[in-house]
Amino acid sequence: MTLMHRARQGEIPPAIALAAQSEHVAPEKLRDLVAAGRVVIPRNRIRSEIRPVAIGEGLTIKVNANVGSSRDRADISLEMEKMRAAVAAGADAVMDLSTGGPIDEIRRAILAGCPVPVGTVPLYQAAVDGNLKGKSWVELTADDFFAGIEKQAGDGVDFMTVHCGVTRASVERLVREGRRLDIVSRGGSLLAEWMEHNGQENPFYEQYDRLLAICREYDITISLGDGLRPGCLADATDRAQVHELMTLGELTERAWAKDVQVMVEGPGHVPMHQIAANMVLQKRLCHGAPFYVLGPLVTDIAPGYDHITSAIGGAIAGWSGADFLCYVTPSEHLRLPPVEDVREGVIATRIAAHAADIARGIPGAMDRDNQMADARRALDWTAQIALSIDPERASAWRGGSLPTADEAACTMCADLCAIKTSRKAIRKG
């Protein structure tokens, strides 16, 4: 039985009870949200030891960090270091997007060492395995595609991005309308090429029940990928994106009918004034299923700073209904991220998620901010550092620039410290 099935039977399995405790909600409420498909707790049935992470309606917004090798950078130890850095920085989930080197070994090492849910894009497995057999991408069969999914399911992957909504009809709409940047999703572009070459429908759409059977067997959460997401502001909210989203809404209902948990993925590059509408559209078309967004990035011209463009969009998206934010690192659009960029991306996205939690009125979201205000009023630097979202940086920067005359102040204000002055003017103590 899947977690969703058990919730629909009125049970409160340990995963739901533990997640409810960490979210400070009643277990019965969380059970009902899981049963209705409005919350997911991704956890493969063979990975019962990981921390249950609840994603969805009325809960704190969660953060995902992508790691993984490429053809040019394939090092298991490096990917493990990135995974550990992401978890230490506060990531709630990790996705292994490896496409080069020993990807089976990398994935299995991450699964063995990661204490939070792990996701993948199994399509990459099919492409890499096909190359090892001397097959080009377009020569692969549906059985090749599903072999990768079954292998990763058996390894213990907790959630999988599968681009089921990239259909011949949706790609046709993209071609008819035209795009400035065409398809930027690796999975989406690979499937579009495969369909064009073979004159066949997307196997993940055509054989969707086969996918559901695997996910039900292992209790894997499907993350319905947005293979036609916009890759630049000019392409946001076009016909191809919306058509794919409509298809994902239909597939969501089919998964629920099989007691399979579902998330729906959302757009990557969206101007600020369209973000709220995109969130409302997804929730309406996909029946309240948890929404997982990359960014969205609110401008296209900030390579090296896209963790910032993403955090701006992520805060607006979270405020408007997104439940799960995929981080973007400073390396986005430029290179495979090193460890330091993984950490930077997680922190930036956690800031966005926390800001959105406050705006959404999540109970307890403001508590830490209020404690920080009290610590600043008291000039309690130890408490300020402990309350910081990144205590390591706060401590290093404070310790590296201490004032010479008055350690209660800082090197910005020194004897003109506004807190100390206002004590004299207002509090007198």
N, C-alpha and C positions, 0 to 999 in steps of 0.2 A: 504493500500500500504506500502511496506517496503521501507526503506531508499534507498536501491539499486535500486528499481523500480523507485522511484521518481527521483533519479539521472539520470537514463537512459531515463527518460522523459524530461530531460533538466532542472529540477527544482534545486534550491539551498535551501534546507530546513534549518531552523535555526541551526540544529546540525552541518551541514557542514559549514555554515557561521562562527559559533563560533569556530569550530575546525581550520578552515583556518586562522582565526585571531590569534589564539594562536601559530600556526605553521609558521606564517609569509609567507603564500603562497596565491596565488589568489584563491578565492572561486571557480571559474570556473575550475581551475586545479584540486583542490581537488574533486570537483563533478565528473570530468571525471575519476579520479583514483578510486573513489568509484564505479562508473558505470562499470568500467572494472574489478573490483574485486581485484585490486592491493592495495587498502586501505580499512580497515574496521573501522567503528565507532560503537562499541558494545553498544547498549542501547535498552533495552526492551521498547516497546511502552508505557507501564504503568509507566515507570521511567523517565519521561521527565525532571525532575528537576535536574538530575545529570550532572556533567561536561562532555561534549562530548570529548572523547579521540580518536584521529585518529592514527591508527597503520598501517604502511606499507611503500611503496616505496617513497624514497626521504624525509621522515619525520624523526624527532628525534626518537631515539629508546626508546621504552617505557619499564617500569619495572612493573612486577606483584609480589605481595606478597601473599603467601599461609597462611591462618589461619585455624582454625577448631579443633574440639574436637576429642578425641579418647575414646575407652571404659574405659581406665584408668584415663583419664583427661578430664572431661566433666563439664565445668563451663561457663555459658553464659557471666558472667561479665568479666572473663579472656579473652574470645575470642573477646569481644567488646573492651577491652583494647588493645589487639594485633592489631585489625583492626585500631583503632585510632592511635596507634604508627606507623603502617605502612604508613598510609596516611600522618601523620605529618613528617615522614622521607622522603617523596617524592614519594611514590608508585603511579603509574598511574592507577592501578587496583588491586583488591583483589579477591582471590578465597577462598571460604569457602569449605574446604574438610572434614567437620565433619563426623565422623563415629560412634560416641558414644554419649549417653545421649539424651537430647531433641533436635535432630538435626533440626526439623522444627522450633522450637522457636529460636534456634541460628541463622539459616539462615535468618529468618524474622527480627530479631533484627539487624543483620548486614545490610540487605537491607534497613531497615528504617533509619539507621544512617550513611551509607557510602556515601560520595559525589562523588565517582568515580565508574566506572563499576564494577560489581560483577559477578564472574563466579563460577561454581560448576561442580562437576562430578556426574550427577544424578544416575549413576549406584550404588553408595553407598546408595542412598535413597532406591532403590529396595531391596538391601541386608538387610538393617536395618528393613524396613517395613515387609519383609518376615520373619525375626526372630520374630517380634512381633506377627505374625500370626502362629508361630510354624512351619514355612517352612524352610528347609535347602536351601542353595543357589541354588543347582542344581534342586530343585523342582519348582523354579520360572518359570513363563511363559512369553512369549513376552508381554502379557498385563500387567504383573507386572512391567516389565522394563519400558514400556511406561507410566504407571501410575505415576512413579516417575518424569519423564520428564514433564508431563502435570501439576503435582502439582507445580513443581519449576517454570515452565513457568508462571503459574498464580500468583505466588508470586512476580514475577518481575525480575528473574535472567536475566542478560544481555548477557552472553555468557556461553556456556556449552561445556565441554569436553566430547565427545562421541567417544568410541573406535570402529568406524565402520569398520576399516581396519583389525581388528583381525579376519581373516576368517579361515576356516578349511584348505584352501590351504596354507596360510601363516604360520600357526602353523606346518603343515606338513613339510614345508621347514626348519623350525627351528629344528624340530626333526631329519630330515635327515642329516642336516649339523652338528648338535650338537653345544652346547654352554657351555662355562665354567660356566655361571651363570643363564642360562635359562631365565625366564620371571621375571622382577623386577617391572613392572607396576601392581598396585593392580587391576585396571580395566582389563588389559590384561590377568592377571592370572585367574581372576574370570570367564571371558568369555571363556578362553581356557578350564577350568574345566567344565563349563556348556556344551560346545559343545561336549567334550569327553564323558560326562555322558549321554547326551541325543541323541547323534548321529545326531545333527541338526546343521544348519548353524547359525551364529551370527545373532540374530534378528535385530540388528541395521544396519547390512549390507543387510539382506534379505528384511527388511521392511523400507528401507531408505526413500522411498517416504512418509511414515507415519511420520518419524522424520521431514522431510522437511516441511510438512504441519503444524506441530506445530510451528516450527521456523518461518515460514512465517506469521502465525497468530499473533504471539507476536513480530515479528521483532527481533528474537534472532539470534545472531551470533554463528554459529557452529564452535567450535574449534576441528578439527579432530584429535583425540588423537593418540599418537604413543604408542600403547599398547605393541609393541615388540621392544621398544627402548633398546639399549644396556645398561646393568647395570654395566659393567666393560670394561676396555679398550680392552681386548682380544676379545670381541664380537662386537666391533664397525664395522659398514658398512658391515654386513653380509647379507646373502640372505634373511633372514626373515625380517630384517629391510627394505631392499630395496624393497622387494615384497610388504610389507605393504604400503610403500611410493607410489609405482606405483598405488595401489588401491586408495589411498587418492587423487591422482591426478585426477582419473576418477570421484570420488565422488565430488570433487571440481566443476567440470564442470556441474554435475547434479544439484548441489545446485545453481549455477549461473543461470541455465536455469529456476529456480523457483524464481529468485530474492532474494535469501538468501545469506547473507554475510558469508564468510568462512575464517578462519585461519587454518593453518596446523602446527601441533606440531612436534618438532624435537628431536634429540637424547640427551641422558643424559650423557653418559661417552664416550668421544672421545679423542684419542691422538691428540696433537696439529697439527701434520702434516696432519691429515685427516679432520680437521674442515672446511677449505675453500672448499674442494671438496664436503663435505656434504651439504653445503649451496648452491653451484651451482647446485647440483643434485636435491635438493628440488625445487628450483626456476624453473628449467627446467621441471621436471616431474609434478609439480603442477601449471604450467602456470603463475608464478609470484604472486601467492597468498601470503599474509603476512605469514611469518615464525616465529613461537613461540617456543623458545628453552629453555630447562631446563639446565642451565649451558652454554655449556657442561663442565663437570668436566674433567680436563686434567691429573689427576692421581687418583688412587684408595686408596692411603695409608695415607690420611690426615684427618681422623675423628677428629672433633673439629676445623678444619681449612678449611672445605669444602666451606665456603663462599669465601675463597681465590682461591682455585682450580677452583671454578665456575666463579669467576670474570675474571681470566686469560682466560678461554675458552670463556666466554661471550664477552669479548672485541674482540677476534679474530673472533668469529661468527658474531658479529655486523658489524665489518669491512668488512666481506665477504658476507653480505647480510641479516642476521637475522634482524627482525624488532621489536621483542618483547622478552624480557628476563625475564624468571621466576627466582626469587631469590632463592638462596640456603643459609641456615643459618649455623652457626657453629654447630648446633645440628644435621645436616643431618646425617643419618645412626645411630644415637645414642639415640634420644629421641624426644618427642614432644617439639618444641621450646618454651621457655618462652618469655616474652615481650622483654627483652633486646636482645635476639638473633634475633627476628624479625627485630628490628631496625638495628642491625648490618648487617643483610642480605640485607636489602633494600639499605643501604648506599654503601655497597660493590658492589652491582649490578648497582647502579646508577653511580658509578665511571667507571665501565666497559662500560656502555652505553655511557657515556659522552666521554670517550676516543675513542670509535668507531665512534661517531658522528664527532669528529675532523678528524679522519683518512678518513672518507667518504666525507669530505668537505661540511658538512651540513652548509648552510649559518648561520652565527652568532654563530656557536659552539665555536669558539676560543675567542669570545669577552670577556667572563668572565676571561679566562686565561690571556689575555692581561692586563685586569684591575688588576688582581692579581700581575702580574709582575711589574706594575707601583706602586702598593701599597707597594710591597717589596722594590723597589728601594727607595721609600720615607720613609721607615721604619714606615709606617702608620699601626699600629697594629689593630686599630679599623676597618679599611677597609679590612685588610687581613682576619679578623675573619668574617666579614659580607659576604665576597665573598666565604668563605669556603663552601664545599658541606655539611659539618656538623658543623655549627657555634657553636652549643652547646658544642661539644667536644673541638673544637679549643679554645673557650673562657675559658673553665675549665682548660685545660692544660696550656695555657698561664698564666692565673691568679693564678694558683697553683705553679708557678715556676718563679716569677719575679726576674730580676737581682737586686742586691743591690745597685750598683753604677750608672748605666746608664740604665734608663728604655727604651731608644730607641733601646737597644740591646736585646739579649736574653741570657739565662744562658748557652747556648752551646758555644758561641763565646766570649761574654763579650767584652773586649777592643780589641779583635782581629777580630771584626766584618768585614767581607769581604766587605759589602756594604759601610760602613763608610770609610774603607781604600781605596776602589776603587774611592770614591769621590775625595780623595786627589790626587790619581794617574792619574785619567782620567778626571773627571768632574769638580773638583776644585770648588765645590759649593753644 
